[in-house]
Amino acid sequence: MAVYVGYEGAKNCTDGPQPGSRGMMQWFLENYRHLGGTNLGIYNCRTVRGGSTTSLHGEGRAVDLGINPHGAAYGTDLAERLRNSSKEIGIQCIIWNRKIWSGAHPNSGWRNYGGRNDHVDHLHVELSWAAAKKNSSEVITLLNTHLATEPDAPQPPETPSPTAPYPTQRRGDTGALVEEIQTRLNRYGFAAGPEDGVFGAGTEAAVKRFQDAVGTGVDGIVGSKTWAALLTREAAGHTLRKGSSGEEVQHLQRGLRAAVEHGLAVDGQFDVATEDAVKKYQQSRGLSDDGIVGPKTWEALQGGR
C-alpha cells in the first residue's frame, strides 16, 4: 500500500463521466449499498464551489459516494482504505467529513477542510487521468485487490454530523444554506437553476415540486420536514421519471431487469420501456403504478419490502 503523489487539476469540461469513474461508482454500490451507500453523482460541468476553476466533476474524474446515515463510520473506514492504496488505484484526492487528503500534499495526512460543502453526506474521490481512463472493469479489479484488507494506519478523526433541521430557508434568503438546497435539488433532478445561493422564484418552484414528491406539504419553504427529506436517503432526490437519464437510471434498470423485465436495456435512459417496467414492478409490489420511481419504489427495489 502506498499514497499517490501529485495532482492533476481540471481544465475543461468533457462530455460525460470517465470509464474509471463509472467503475469506482459501480464497485461502491455493489459493496456498500446495503449499508446505505448511494450514487450522488459523477459528471457535472461546473466550477469549484466558490471559485472559478473547473471542478474535476466537469472532467468526469470526481466521484461522489453517498454515505447514509451522514458521517457513518463505514465512510471513515473507506476513506482511509482508499487513501492507503491511492497510488495503486490512482486516487489523487479524497474529501470526507470536513477532512481532506491530497496527492499535492501526500505526507500531510488528513487536513481540516473548510470548503462550502462539509462532505458529511458523501465521500468525494478524485482520480488521476491515468486511472480515469481505465476500463470500468480494471478499476473494479484494482479496488477488489487493494481494498481486500483493513489498513494499519489510523483513521481520520470522526466529526459529529450536522443536526437537522437546519434553519428555515425561504424566498429572499441568501447564503451557503440556500446554495446547499439548490445543489441537492439539482442533483436530485428538480431543476432549481443556478447554484448561486439566492432563494428566488426558480428555487421556490423547485422546492414546491420536491415537496409535492415527498409529501411534506407544498409551501415552497424549506422547514424541518423539507430539510429532513433533503438530507436523508429516502429523499425524493432519488425520484426518477420518464425523461430522466444517467447513472441512477442505470441502477434502476439493473434492478428492474432482475425483478420483472429481463430484456430491459441498461442504457441510463428512462424511456417508455423503462416506464412500463417500473409500472409492472409497482403492480407486483402493490404500489401505486404511476411509473415514477419515488421513495416507496426505491425502498422496495433496495429490499425494503
Residue frames relative to the residue before (quaternion, step in Angstrom):
aa qw qx qy qz dx dy dz
M 1.0000 0.0000 0.0000 0.0000 0.00 0.00 0.00
A 0.0981 0.7862 -0.6035 0.0900 3.57 -1.01 0.85
V 0.4470 -0.6865 0.5027 0.2762 3.55 -1.20 0.51
Y 0.5413 -0.6266 0.4722 0.3025 3.52 -1.21 0.70
V 0.1675 -0.7711 0.6077 0.0896 3.56 -1.08 0.77
G 0.7127 0.4055 -0.3207 0.4740 3.57 -0.74 1.06
Y 0.0914 -0.7877 0.6067 0.0555 3.54 -1.29 0.30
E 0.1485 -0.7751 0.6116 0.0556 3.56 -0.90 1.04
G 0.2640 -0.7921 0.5323 0.1400 3.56 -0.38 1.20
A 0.5414 -0.6129 0.4633 0.3414 3.55 -1.25 0.36
K 0.2533 -0.7790 0.5596 0.1261 3.56 -1.13 0.70
N 0.8076 -0.0836 0.1037 0.5745 3.57 0.68 -1.10
C 0.5737 -0.5874 0.4411 0.3622 3.56 -1.16 0.56
T 0.2995 -0.7165 0.6024 0.1844 3.53 -1.16 0.73
D 0.6365 -0.5520 0.3767 0.3850 3.58 -1.23 -0.25
G 0.8221 -0.1061 0.0491 0.5572 3.59 1.19 0.24
P 0.7454 -0.3933 0.2802 0.4596 3.60 -1.29 -0.09
Q 0.4469 -0.6593 0.5346 0.2825 3.56 -1.15 0.64
P 0.6223 -0.5806 0.3654 0.3770 3.64 -1.06 0.63
G 0.6369 0.5296 -0.3397 0.4456 3.59 1.01 -0.72
S 0.6298 0.5283 -0.3256 0.4671 3.57 1.08 -0.73
R 0.6247 0.5298 -0.3307 0.4687 3.57 1.01 -0.80
G 0.6486 0.5288 -0.3142 0.4483 3.55 1.01 -0.85
M 0.6462 0.5134 -0.3227 0.4635 3.57 0.99 -0.82
M 0.6606 0.4984 -0.3170 0.4634 3.59 0.92 -0.85
Q 0.6384 0.5263 -0.3281 0.4558 3.58 0.97 -0.84
W 0.6488 0.5159 -0.3112 0.4648 3.57 0.94 -0.91
F 0.6582 0.5233 -0.3111 0.4428 3.58 0.89 -0.94
L 0.6941 0.4759 -0.2892 0.4562 3.58 0.81 -0.96
E 0.6477 0.5209 -0.3244 0.4517 3.57 1.01 -0.75
N 0.7627 0.3884 -0.1918 0.4803 3.58 1.08 -0.71
Y 0.8089 0.2874 -0.1225 0.4981 3.59 1.12 -0.56
R 0.4164 0.7130 -0.4828 0.2919 3.61 1.19 -0.03
H 0.6591 0.5301 -0.3209 0.4262 3.59 0.96 -0.81
L 0.6697 0.4712 -0.2963 0.4915 3.60 1.24 -0.35
G 0.6683 -0.4719 0.3084 0.4854 3.56 1.28 -0.24
G 0.4198 0.7233 -0.4549 0.3062 3.57 1.28 0.10
T 0.0178 -0.8012 0.5977 -0.0249 3.58 -0.96 0.90
N 0.5067 -0.6243 0.5061 0.3121 3.53 -1.32 0.33
L 0.0482 -0.8142 0.5785 0.0013 3.59 -0.47 1.18
G 0.7666 -0.4399 0.1787 0.4323 3.53 1.14 0.59
I 0.2159 -0.7422 0.6223 0.1236 3.48 -1.35 0.51
Y 0.8355 0.2050 -0.0844 0.5028 3.57 0.36 -1.23
N 0.2061 0.7350 -0.6272 0.1543 3.54 -0.98 0.95
C 0.2673 -0.7854 0.5395 0.1435 3.58 -0.37 1.23
R 0.3701 0.7036 -0.5156 0.3197 3.56 -0.10 1.32
T 0.5239 -0.5917 0.4924 0.3645 3.54 -1.33 0.01
V 0.6448 -0.4738 0.4118 0.4361 3.55 -1.32 0.18
R 0.5733 -0.6102 0.4131 0.3581 3.59 -0.94 0.88
G 0.8374 0.1568 -0.1388 0.5049 3.55 -0.76 1.05
G 0.7268 0.3841 -0.2340 0.5192 3.60 1.28 0.11
S 0.5003 -0.6639 0.4747 0.2892 3.54 -1.32 -0.12
T 0.5637 0.5973 -0.3934 0.4132 3.60 1.25 -0.10
T 0.5847 -0.5951 0.4257 0.3505 3.56 -1.16 0.59
S 0.4229 -0.6861 0.5350 0.2535 3.55 -0.98 0.88
L 0.5512 -0.5959 0.4565 0.3643 3.58 -1.14 0.53
H 0.5153 0.6001 -0.4257 0.4394 3.58 1.25 -0.24
G 0.6294 0.5565 -0.3279 0.4320 3.59 1.11 -0.65
E 0.6982 0.3958 -0.2590 0.5374 3.57 1.23 -0.41
G 0.4858 -0.6876 0.4207 0.3380 3.58 1.28 0.03
R 0.5402 0.6351 -0.3904 0.3904 3.59 1.23 0.48
A 0.6625 0.4563 -0.3108 0.5062 3.61 1.26 0.01
V 0.1513 -0.7912 0.5914 0.0366 3.55 -0.94 0.97
D 0.1828 -0.7735 0.5988 0.0989 3.59 -0.87 0.97
L 0.1449 -0.8053 0.5742 0.0277 3.55 -0.33 1.33
G 0.3181 -0.7940 0.4905 0.1664 3.58 -0.29 1.27
I 0.1287 -0.7980 0.5879 0.0328 3.59 -0.84 1.03
N 0.0769 0.7798 -0.6144 0.0922 3.56 -0.72 1.12
P 0.4762 -0.2446 -0.8350 0.1269 1.55 -1.68 1.85
H 0.6682 -0.5275 0.3370 0.4021 3.55 -1.17 0.53
G 0.8194 0.2113 -0.1800 0.5016 3.56 -0.99 0.91
A 0.3125 0.7937 -0.4813 0.2018 3.60 1.26 0.19
A 0.6194 -0.5893 0.3870 0.3453 3.55 -1.14 0.74
Y 0.6326 0.5413 -0.3602 0.4208 3.60 0.99 -0.67
G 0.5892 0.5508 -0.3682 0.4624 3.59 1.20 -0.45
T 0.6459 0.5131 -0.3075 0.4743 3.57 1.01 -0.82
D 0.6447 0.5216 -0.3072 0.4668 3.56 0.97 -0.88
L 0.6818 0.4841 -0.2933 0.4635 3.57 0.85 -0.96
A 0.6170 0.5588 -0.3484 0.4309 3.60 0.97 -0.82
E 0.7012 0.4638 -0.2720 0.4682 3.58 0.88 -0.91
R 0.6396 0.5185 -0.3317 0.4604 3.57 1.00 -0.73
L 0.6432 0.5048 -0.3194 0.4790 3.57 1.02 -0.77
R 0.6483 0.5165 -0.3257 0.4549 3.60 0.95 -0.81
N 0.6719 0.5232 -0.3025 0.4281 3.58 0.91 -0.91
S 0.7660 0.2794 -0.1666 0.5544 3.59 1.15 -0.57
S 0.2620 0.8175 -0.4839 0.1700 3.57 1.21 0.46
K 0.6179 0.5430 -0.3553 0.4439 3.61 1.05 -0.64
E 0.6911 0.4839 -0.2820 0.4568 3.57 0.84 -0.98
I 0.7241 0.4320 -0.2440 0.4791 3.60 0.99 -0.81
G 0.4291 -0.6980 0.4667 0.3329 3.57 1.06 -0.74
I 0.3844 0.7072 -0.4885 0.3369 3.56 1.06 0.82
Q 0.1738 -0.8315 0.5227 0.0726 3.59 -0.67 1.07
C 0.8062 0.0424 -0.0305 0.5893 3.62 1.21 -0.22
I 0.0405 -0.7694 0.6374 0.0118 3.56 -1.14 0.75
I 0.0429 -0.7677 0.6387 0.0282 3.57 -1.00 0.84
W 0.1778 0.7818 -0.5760 0.1595 3.56 -0.79 1.02
N 0.8821 -0.0337 0.0225 0.4693 3.52 -1.06 0.92
R 0.7295 -0.4593 0.2157 0.4587 3.57 0.79 1.17
K 0.6404 0.4605 -0.3352 0.5153 3.58 1.23 0.48
I 0.1043 -0.7909 0.6008 0.0513 3.57 -1.17 0.63
W 0.0558 -0.7341 0.6734 0.0664 3.52 -1.21 0.68
S 0.0095 -0.8121 0.5827 -0.0287 3.57 -0.94 0.86
G 0.5274 -0.6291 0.4780 0.3123 3.54 -1.14 0.70
A 0.5332 0.6051 -0.4082 0.4276 3.56 1.27 -0.19
H 0.7582 0.1466 -0.0914 0.6287 3.57 1.27 -0.51
P 0.0418 -0.8882 0.4554 0.0439 3.60 0.80 1.02
N 0.7407 0.4196 -0.2340 0.4696 3.57 1.05 -0.65
S 0.5399 0.6479 -0.3882 0.3715 3.58 1.28 0.07
G 0.3968 -0.7277 0.4742 0.2969 3.57 1.25 -0.19
W 0.7432 -0.3499 0.2943 0.4884 3.54 -1.20 -0.58
R 0.1043 -0.7921 0.6010 0.0230 3.55 -0.85 1.05
N 0.6034 -0.5440 0.4248 0.3994 3.57 -1.20 0.40
Y 0.2074 -0.7740 0.5905 0.0959 3.55 -1.04 0.87
G 0.1283 -0.8387 0.5284 0.0296 3.54 -0.70 1.10
G 0.3152 0.7724 -0.4973 0.2381 3.57 1.17 0.48
R 0.7043 -0.4808 0.3209 0.4121 3.56 -1.29 0.27
N 0.7334 0.3364 -0.2037 0.5545 3.56 1.04 -0.78
D 0.3398 -0.7846 0.4800 0.1962 3.59 -0.58 1.10
H 0.3477 -0.7912 0.4563 0.2120 3.60 1.30 -0.03
V 0.3361 0.7181 -0.5385 0.2853 3.57 0.83 0.98
D 0.6949 0.4583 -0.2727 0.4825 3.58 1.24 -0.36
H 0.8124 0.1035 -0.0766 0.5686 3.59 1.21 -0.15
L 0.3984 -0.6724 0.5809 0.2273 3.48 -1.32 0.57
H 0.1921 -0.7877 0.5797 0.0815 3.59 -0.56 1.20
V 0.0048 -0.8113 0.5816 -0.0595 3.58 -0.58 1.19
E 0.1402 -0.7970 0.5852 0.0516 3.58 -0.80 1.05
L 0.2590 -0.7741 0.5648 0.1211 3.55 -0.99 0.93
S 0.5020 -0.5856 0.5301 0.3522 3.54 -1.24 0.47
W 0.6419 -0.5146 0.3730 0.4289 3.59 -1.18 0.29
A 0.6246 0.5487 -0.3505 0.4312 3.60 0.96 -0.78
A 0.6893 0.4574 -0.2789 0.4878 3.58 0.95 -0.87
A 0.6480 0.5418 -0.3256 0.4248 3.58 0.96 -0.85
K 0.7024 0.4732 -0.2656 0.4606 3.58 1.07 -0.70
K 0.4889 0.6512 -0.4454 0.3721 3.60 1.23 -0.13
N 0.5815 -0.5493 0.4571 0.3889 3.55 -1.23 0.42
S 0.6378 -0.5401 0.3863 0.3902 3.55 -1.15 0.61
S 0.6661 0.5202 -0.3048 0.4390 3.56 0.92 -0.92
E 0.6163 0.5432 -0.3467 0.4526 3.61 1.09 -0.68
V 0.6733 0.4881 -0.2970 0.4693 3.57 0.92 -0.90
I 0.6257 0.5302 -0.3385 0.4613 3.58 0.99 -0.78
T 0.6439 0.5183 -0.3135 0.4673 3.59 1.00 -0.84
L 0.6418 0.5214 -0.3182 0.4636 3.58 0.97 -0.85
L 0.6676 0.5006 -0.2984 0.4633 3.56 0.92 -0.91
N 0.6612 0.5021 -0.3073 0.4651 3.57 0.93 -0.87
T 0.6727 0.5112 -0.2909 0.4490 3.57 1.04 -0.80
H 0.8037 0.3461 -0.1565 0.4581 3.56 0.72 -1.08
L 0.7095 0.4011 -0.2738 0.5107 3.61 1.20 -0.19
A 0.3579 0.7615 -0.4720 0.2630 3.55 1.23 0.43
T 0.7737 0.2617 -0.1532 0.5563 3.60 1.16 -0.51
E 0.5775 -0.5930 0.4396 0.3488 3.54 -1.24 0.50
P 0.4823 -0.6603 0.4820 0.3147 3.64 -1.04 0.63
D 0.4471 -0.6857 0.5073 0.2694 3.54 -1.22 0.54
A 0.6010 0.5924 -0.3579 0.3997 3.57 1.16 -0.58
P 0.5851 -0.5828 0.4199 0.3764 3.61 -1.14 0.51
Q 0.4665 -0.6852 0.4907 0.2685 3.54 -1.12 0.68
P 0.5928 -0.5435 0.4274 0.4129 3.58 -1.17 0.40
P 0.5704 -0.6289 0.3929 0.3532 3.60 -0.95 0.76
E 0.4926 -0.6409 0.5057 0.3013 3.52 -1.14 0.72
T 0.1042 -0.7629 0.6348 0.0640 3.55 -1.10 0.74
P 0.5167 -0.6562 0.4344 0.3371 3.61 -0.76 0.92
S 0.4677 -0.6657 0.5076 0.2835 3.55 -1.05 0.79
P 0.5917 -0.5702 0.4142 0.3914 3.58 -1.14 0.49
T 0.4299 -0.6963 0.5144 0.2563 3.52 -1.11 0.67
A 0.2359 -0.7513 0.6002 0.1400 3.58 -0.79 1.00
P 0.5743 -0.1626 -0.7981 -0.0824 1.57 -2.08 1.22
Y 0.4939 -0.5827 0.5430 0.3489 3.51 -1.30 0.37
P 0.6910 -0.4584 0.3313 0.4502 3.60 -1.24 0.19
T 0.5875 -0.5951 0.4236 0.3481 3.56 -1.10 0.75
Q 0.1123 -0.7771 0.6184 0.0341 3.54 -1.01 0.94
R 0.0230 0.7977 -0.6000 0.0559 3.56 -1.02 0.88
R 0.7421 -0.3951 0.2943 0.4546 3.53 -1.35 0.13
G 0.7333 0.3646 -0.3048 0.4862 3.54 -0.86 1.06
D 0.5972 0.5556 -0.3642 0.4496 3.58 1.23 -0.41
T 0.1187 -0.7758 0.6157 0.0710 3.56 -1.24 0.49
G 0.5447 0.6511 -0.4425 0.2891 3.54 -1.29 0.25
A 0.7826 -0.3778 0.2505 0.4268 3.52 -1.41 -0.04
L 0.6391 0.5272 -0.3427 0.4429 3.61 1.00 -0.72
V 0.6311 0.5108 -0.3329 0.4796 3.58 1.02 -0.72
E 0.6349 0.5203 -0.3308 0.4656 3.58 0.99 -0.80
E 0.6226 0.5336 -0.3352 0.4640 3.59 1.05 -0.77
I 0.6342 0.5157 -0.3237 0.4765 3.58 0.98 -0.81
Q 0.6721 0.5000 -0.2984 0.4574 3.58 0.85 -0.95
T 0.6395 0.5351 -0.3223 0.4481 3.57 0.98 -0.87
R 0.6901 0.4715 -0.2854 0.4691 3.58 0.87 -0.95
L 0.6408 0.5205 -0.3337 0.4552 3.60 0.93 -0.80
N 0.6666 0.4863 -0.3027 0.4770 3.59 0.92 -0.85
R 0.6443 0.5242 -0.3175 0.4575 3.57 0.96 -0.88
Y 0.7263 0.4451 -0.2297 0.4707 3.53 1.05 -0.84
G 0.5916 -0.6267 0.3465 0.3704 3.58 1.28 0.05
F 0.5557 0.6320 -0.3870 0.3767 3.60 1.18 0.42
A 0.3959 -0.8002 0.4153 0.1748 3.58 1.27 0.57
A 0.0799 0.8217 -0.5535 0.1101 3.54 0.40 1.30
G 0.5279 -0.6349 0.4132 0.3841 3.59 1.25 -0.16
P 0.8173 -0.2299 0.1595 0.5038 3.61 -1.18 -0.46
E 0.3482 -0.7199 0.5624 0.2104 3.57 -1.03 0.83
D 0.2020 0.8375 -0.4660 0.2014 3.52 0.63 1.25
G 0.5248 -0.6687 0.3986 0.3445 3.58 1.26 0.09
V 0.5974 0.5329 -0.3665 0.4742 3.58 1.25 0.34
F 0.2713 -0.7783 0.5493 0.1376 3.59 -0.55 1.18
G 0.0964 0.8186 -0.5518 0.1267 3.53 0.04 1.37
A 0.7956 -0.3071 0.2184 0.4743 3.54 -1.30 -0.32
G 0.6524 0.5261 -0.3243 0.4387 3.59 0.96 -0.81
T 0.6537 0.4979 -0.3054 0.4812 3.57 0.99 -0.84
E 0.6424 0.5286 -0.3225 0.4515 3.57 0.94 -0.87
A 0.6580 0.5049 -0.3119 0.4635 3.60 0.95 -0.87
A 0.6510 0.5078 -0.3158 0.4675 3.59 1.02 -0.81
V 0.6184 0.5371 -0.3383 0.4634 3.59 1.04 -0.77
K 0.6556 0.5129 -0.3156 0.4555 3.59 0.94 -0.86
R 0.6445 0.5047 -0.3293 0.4706 3.61 0.98 -0.80
F 0.6373 0.5213 -0.3176 0.4704 3.56 1.03 -0.81
Q 0.6669 0.5075 -0.3031 0.4537 3.58 0.87 -0.95
D 0.6315 0.5304 -0.3274 0.4613 3.55 1.02 -0.79
A 0.6680 0.5164 -0.2962 0.4465 3.57 1.04 -0.82
V 0.7725 0.3510 -0.1930 0.4929 3.59 0.97 -0.79
G 0.4615 -0.7318 0.4122 0.2854 3.57 1.28 -0.05
T 0.3997 0.7359 -0.4654 0.2867 3.58 1.01 0.75
G 0.5967 -0.5085 0.3872 0.4852 3.59 1.24 -0.14
V 0.2569 -0.8145 0.5086 0.1092 3.55 -0.57 1.17
D 0.2286 0.7745 -0.5627 0.1770 3.56 -0.31 1.29
G 0.4833 -0.6938 0.4195 0.3303 3.60 1.28 -0.08
I 0.6139 0.5225 -0.3428 0.4823 3.58 1.31 0.13
V 0.3020 -0.7571 0.5516 0.1769 3.58 -0.84 0.96
G 0.0442 0.7970 -0.5932 0.1048 3.51 -0.07 1.40
S 0.8243 -0.2750 0.1589 0.4686 3.56 -1.29 -0.30
K 0.6893 0.4811 -0.2993 0.4516 3.61 0.85 -0.90
T 0.6745 0.4802 -0.3048 0.4706 3.57 0.95 -0.82
W 0.6104 0.5305 -0.3491 0.4733 3.59 1.03 -0.71
A 0.6529 0.5172 -0.3257 0.4473 3.58 0.89 -0.91
A 0.6566 0.5026 -0.3109 0.4686 3.60 0.99 -0.80
L 0.6577 0.5147 -0.3062 0.4569 3.58 1.00 -0.82
L 0.7539 0.4362 -0.2021 0.4478 3.56 1.02 -0.82
T 0.7134 0.4520 -0.2667 0.4644 3.61 1.17 -0.23
R 0.6868 -0.5085 0.3478 0.3856 3.50 -1.30 0.39
E 0.6869 0.5057 -0.2886 0.4349 3.56 1.04 -0.74
A 0.3830 0.7478 -0.4759 0.2600 3.58 1.25 0.04
A 0.5671 -0.5891 0.4528 0.3555 3.51 -1.23 0.49
G 0.3359 0.7262 -0.5105 0.3151 3.53 1.27 0.28
H 0.6815 0.4514 -0.2897 0.4977 3.55 1.16 -0.47
T 0.4278 0.7178 -0.4649 0.2927 3.58 1.23 -0.01
L 0.0164 -0.7841 0.6195 -0.0338 3.54 -0.82 1.08
R 0.0124 0.7872 -0.6159 0.0293 3.52 -1.11 0.72
K 0.7355 -0.3918 0.2994 0.4646 3.54 -1.33 0.13
G 0.7328 0.3552 -0.2917 0.5017 3.56 -0.77 1.09
S 0.5545 0.5852 -0.3995 0.4365 3.60 1.24 -0.32
S 0.0262 -0.7924 0.6091 0.0188 3.57 -1.21 0.43
G 0.5659 0.6283 -0.4378 0.3056 3.53 -1.31 0.26
E 0.8092 -0.3124 0.2184 0.4472 3.50 -1.42 -0.17
E 0.6743 0.5091 -0.3132 0.4336 3.58 0.85 -0.94
V 0.6163 0.5271 -0.3492 0.4695 3.59 1.08 -0.64
Q 0.6173 0.5405 -0.3461 0.4549 3.59 1.03 -0.72
H 0.6582 0.4937 -0.3165 0.4722 3.60 0.94 -0.83
L 0.6066 0.5404 -0.3399 0.4737 3.55 1.08 -0.73
Q 0.6852 0.4981 -0.2905 0.4451 3.57 0.82 -1.00
R 0.6221 0.5272 -0.3488 0.4620 3.59 1.03 -0.69
G 0.6565 0.5100 -0.3090 0.4619 3.56 0.98 -0.83
L 0.6626 0.5014 -0.3004 0.4684 3.56 0.99 -0.83
R 0.6078 0.5514 -0.3481 0.4531 3.59 1.06 -0.74
A 0.6930 0.4748 -0.2749 0.4677 3.55 0.93 -0.91
A 0.7360 0.4576 -0.2322 0.4416 3.58 1.04 -0.77
V 0.8675 -0.0022 0.0682 0.4927 3.60 0.64 -1.05
E 0.8090 0.2271 -0.0891 0.5348 3.61 1.00 -0.62
H 0.1612 -0.8671 0.4654 0.0749 3.53 0.38 1.31
G 0.7056 0.4548 -0.2775 0.4671 3.60 1.13 -0.43
L 0.4031 0.7396 -0.4609 0.2793 3.60 1.27 0.09
A 0.4457 -0.6912 0.5037 0.2642 3.57 -0.93 0.92
V 0.2498 -0.7389 0.6065 0.1543 3.57 -1.08 0.77
D 0.2378 0.8113 -0.4868 0.2198 3.54 0.37 1.29
G 0.5288 -0.6676 0.3947 0.3447 3.58 1.26 0.08
Q 0.6199 0.5219 -0.3459 0.4731 3.60 1.26 0.24
F 0.2715 -0.7651 0.5640 0.1511 3.58 -0.61 1.13
D 0.0711 0.8261 -0.5459 0.1204 3.54 0.12 1.36
V 0.7750 -0.3285 0.2444 0.4814 3.57 -1.29 -0.24
A 0.6514 0.5237 -0.3224 0.4443 3.59 0.95 -0.87
T 0.6543 0.4961 -0.3112 0.4784 3.58 1.00 -0.80
E 0.6357 0.5273 -0.3280 0.4585 3.58 0.98 -0.83
D 0.6496 0.5084 -0.3167 0.4683 3.59 0.95 -0.84
A 0.6513 0.5103 -0.3162 0.4641 3.59 1.01 -0.82
V 0.6178 0.5341 -0.3389 0.4671 3.58 1.06 -0.74
K 0.6583 0.5082 -0.3113 0.4598 3.58 0.90 -0.91
K 0.6448 0.5160 -0.3213 0.4633 3.56 0.96 -0.85
Y 0.6526 0.5044 -0.3121 0.4716 3.57 0.98 -0.84
Q 0.6508 0.5208 -0.3197 0.4507 3.58 0.90 -0.91
Q 0.6410 0.5175 -0.3232 0.4657 3.58 0.97 -0.81
S 0.6687 0.5129 -0.3028 0.4450 3.58 0.98 -0.84
R 0.7327 0.3857 -0.2188 0.5162 3.59 1.22 -0.47
G 0.5156 -0.6716 0.4035 0.3469 3.58 1.25 0.16
L 0.4572 0.6704 -0.4527 0.3697 3.55 1.16 0.60
S 0.6304 -0.4999 0.4149 0.4250 3.55 -1.27 0.24
D 0.2653 -0.8076 0.5092 0.1349 3.59 -0.52 1.19
D 0.1681 0.8138 -0.5310 0.1660 3.55 0.48 1.28
G 0.4873 -0.6875 0.4219 0.3345 3.59 1.28 -0.07
I 0.6043 0.5286 -0.3542 0.4796 3.59 1.29 0.16
V 0.2835 -0.7710 0.5494 0.1528 3.57 -0.81 1.01
G 0.0457 0.7986 -0.5913 0.1027 3.53 -0.15 1.38
P 0.8198 -0.2772 0.1703 0.4713 3.60 -1.26 -0.23
K 0.6890 0.4890 -0.3034 0.4406 3.61 0.84 -0.91
T 0.6642 0.4860 -0.3140 0.4733 3.59 0.97 -0.79
W 0.6296 0.5178 -0.3362 0.4716 3.60 1.01 -0.76
E 0.6388 0.5351 -0.3306 0.4431 3.57 0.95 -0.86
A 0.6549 0.5023 -0.3095 0.4722 3.58 0.98 -0.85
L 0.6732 0.5011 -0.3014 0.4526 3.60 0.89 -0.91
Q 0.7276 0.4296 -0.2368 0.4796 3.56 1.04 -0.73
G 0.6872 -0.5387 0.2681 0.4072 3.54 1.24 0.39
G 0.4460 0.7196 -0.4404 0.2989 3.54 1.28 0.16
R 0.8044 0.0504 -0.0415 0.5905 3.60 1.16 -0.43
